[in-house]
Amino acid sequence: MRLQNKTAIVTGSSRGIGAHIAKTLASEGARVVVNYASNQAAADQVVAEIIWNGGEAIAVKADVSKADEVKALFGTTIAQFGKVDWLINNAGIALYKRIQETTDDEFDRSFNINVKGVFLTLREAATRLENGGRVVNFSSSVTRLMMPTYGTYSATKAAVEQLTRVFSKEVGQRGITVNSISPGPTNTELFTEGKSEEVLQRLASMAALGRIGEPEDIAGLVLFLVSDESAWVTAQNLGVNGGFA
Ligand code: NAP
């Protein structure tokens, strides 16, 4: 229980990678806010599992692309747990479309959730995160590649990497570290939806370790980045992709 007395907001933790991160942090003693956009039943299930295992968690609905909801997310966390130590900015959506086929709405929605969502949470974190806190933003390994159909999505993640680097300099004086991580293909709905077995196999074979990642592969790096052992790691983007890119 080495994370006792720490409070984490994990955005988008009703499902997928975020759900595993929430459970992993809680299993080490952290109090966790399970944020979600619409899927309350899934968020409640994650909270129930954490509490069943002796941990502390609450579910909080907030669309990260809305300033008032992000403000309320931090407010509820502080009201319930007294402080926020860590912000794990995991919420995100994917878009797999060639640029010529991408609509204005799809482009705006991608940037609103993936980039503005990170911007809004960082803006709150700037004043409301505890000294010595941690921020982990989510990029993607596709920013290291040039894969057709990933134009808009990889552009949102490139923006997240840059927000990460600049924000690290703005809050570093308070001992807060700010990093982004870049998962490779990971076994969640976001990645597998609409992909044939053949495509999944092809993407798996691109990794040095020859498989698709699992959410627990990603949660391990987040655990390291909130731990005391990573205190000198900031302003970095770390790949967690089995050697995919
Ligand atoms: P996922 O399974 O689709 O889960 C997405 C989560 O984000 C859900 O909890 C969802 O909540 C939440 N969410 C979506 N829009 C939101 C909003 N506007 N406000 C708050 N929460 C919102 O996705 P995932 O695969 O776990 O991905 C997590 C992160 O890893 C994303 O940033 C993604 O870009 C990144 N990533 C994933 C992969 C991959 O292969 N899976 C690879 C590289 C990077 P609801 O349940 O309420 O909808």
Boltz pocket constraint, residues with backbone or C-beta under 6 A from the ligand:
constraints:
  - pocket:
      binder: B
      contacts: [[A, 11], [A, 12], [A, 13], [A, 14], [A, 15], [A, 16], [A, 17], [A, 18], [A, 35], [A, 36], [A, 37], [A, 38], [A, 39], [A, 40], [A, 42], [A, 62], [A, 63], [A, 64], [A, 65], [A, 89], [A, 90], [A, 91], [A, 92], [A, 93], [A, 94], [A, 113], [A, 117], [A, 138], [A, 139], [A, 140], [A, 141], [A, 182], [A, 183], [A, 184], [A, 185], [A, 186], [A, 187], [A, 188], [A, 189], [A, 190], [A, 191]]
      max_distance: 6.0
